[in-house]
Amino acid sequence: MDLAKAREVLELGVDATRKEIHEAYRRAARRWHPDAAVPDKRPESHQRMQEINAAYQRILSFLETYRYHLEEATEARDDYEGWWHSHFGQSMGWPNRPQRRRRTKKS
């Protein structure tokens, strides 16, 4: 099972914390566990629970091999325009920068 399918099975978005992943697994397990199913729906619940377990294991294995960037950001990156301007704006000619007045010849 690929990671996108695993996220779909557990109804997770692209960004999720470990806690959110665990909660999504628990929510799906409560819903689809065969012991909680009506007797005529148990085979379907059993199949679905196997899929949920496989998805959860796939995501956990991804987290075990994922490399985290272990450095705190020195500044807030929510203001991307401001960040870009502070790093590149002065030398690149920022569009909102005040323009110099052109000198005109006096007659």
C-alpha positions as CSV (number, residue, x, y, z in Angstrom):
1,M,0.0,0.0,0.0
2,D,1.4,3.4,-0.9
3,L,1.3,6.4,1.4
4,A,-1.4,8.3,-0.4
5,K,-3.7,5.2,-0.2
6,A,-2.9,4.9,3.5
7,R,-3.8,8.5,4.1
8,E,-7.1,8.0,2.2
9,V,-8.0,4.9,4.3
10,L,-7.4,6.8,7.6
11,E,-9.0,10.0,6.2
12,L,-5.8,12.0,6.9
13,G,-4.6,15.1,5.1
14,V,-1.0,15.6,3.9
15,D,0.0,17.2,7.2
16,A,-0.7,15.3,10.4
17,T,0.9,14.9,13.8
18,R,1.5,11.5,15.4
19,K,-1.4,12.2,17.7
20,E,-3.8,12.9,14.8
21,I,-2.6,9.7,13.0
22,H,-3.3,7.7,16.1
23,E,-6.7,9.3,16.6
24,A,-7.6,8.6,13.0
25,Y,-6.7,5.0,13.4
26,R,-8.7,4.7,16.6
27,R,-11.7,6.3,15.0
28,A,-11.6,4.0,12.0
29,A,-11.1,0.9,14.3
30,R,-14.1,1.8,16.4
31,R,-16.2,2.2,13.3
32,W,-15.1,-0.9,11.4
33,H,-14.1,-3.5,14.1
34,P,-15.7,-6.8,13.3
35,D,-16.7,-7.4,17.0
36,A,-18.9,-4.3,16.8
37,A,-20.5,-5.2,13.5
38,V,-23.8,-6.7,12.8
39,P,-23.3,-10.5,12.2
40,D,-24.2,-10.3,8.4
41,K,-21.7,-7.4,7.9
42,R,-18.7,-9.1,9.7
43,P,-16.9,-10.3,6.6
44,E,-17.0,-6.7,5.2
45,S,-15.9,-5.3,8.5
46,H,-13.0,-7.8,8.8
47,Q,-11.8,-6.9,5.3
48,R,-12.0,-3.2,6.1
49,M,-10.2,-3.6,9.4
50,Q,-7.3,-5.4,7.7
51,E,-7.1,-2.5,5.3
52,I,-7.1,0.0,8.2
53,N,-4.3,-1.9,10.0
54,A,-2.2,-2.1,6.9
55,A,-2.6,1.7,6.3
56,Y,-1.7,2.5,9.9
57,Q,1.4,0.2,9.7
58,R,2.4,1.8,6.4
59,I,2.2,5.3,7.9
60,L,4.1,4.2,11.0
61,S,6.9,2.7,9.0
62,F,7.1,5.9,7.0
63,L,7.5,7.9,10.2
64,E,10.3,5.6,11.4
65,T,12.4,6.2,8.3
66,Y,11.5,9.9,7.8
67,R,14.4,12.3,8.5
68,Y,13.3,15.4,10.5
69,H,14.9,18.8,10.2
70,L,16.0,19.3,13.8
71,E,16.6,23.0,13.8
72,E,14.3,25.7,15.1
73,A,13.4,28.4,12.7
74,T,15.0,31.7,13.6
75,E,12.0,33.7,12.3
76,A,8.4,33.1,11.5
77,R,8.0,31.9,8.0
78,D,4.3,32.7,7.8
79,D,5.1,36.1,6.2
80,Y,6.6,34.7,3.0
81,E,6.4,38.1,1.2
82,G,8.2,39.8,4.1
83,W,10.8,37.0,4.3
84,W,11.5,37.2,0.6
85,H,11.8,41.0,0.7
86,S,14.2,40.9,3.7
87,H,16.5,38.3,1.8
88,F,16.2,39.4,-1.8
89,G,14.1,42.6,-2.0
90,Q,16.9,45.2,-1.8
91,S,19.1,43.8,-4.5
92,M,16.3,42.6,-6.9
93,G,14.3,45.8,-7.1
94,W,11.1,45.2,-5.2
95,P,8.1,46.4,-7.2
96,N,6.6,48.5,-4.4
97,R,9.8,50.3,-3.7
98,P,9.6,54.1,-4.0
99,Q,10.9,55.3,-7.3
100,R,13.5,58.0,-7.6
101,R,12.3,61.3,-9.1
102,R,13.8,61.9,-12.5
103,R,15.5,65.2,-13.0
104,T,14.1,67.4,-15.7
105,K,16.1,70.0,-17.5
106,K,15.3,73.5,-16.6
107,S,15.3,76.0,-19.4
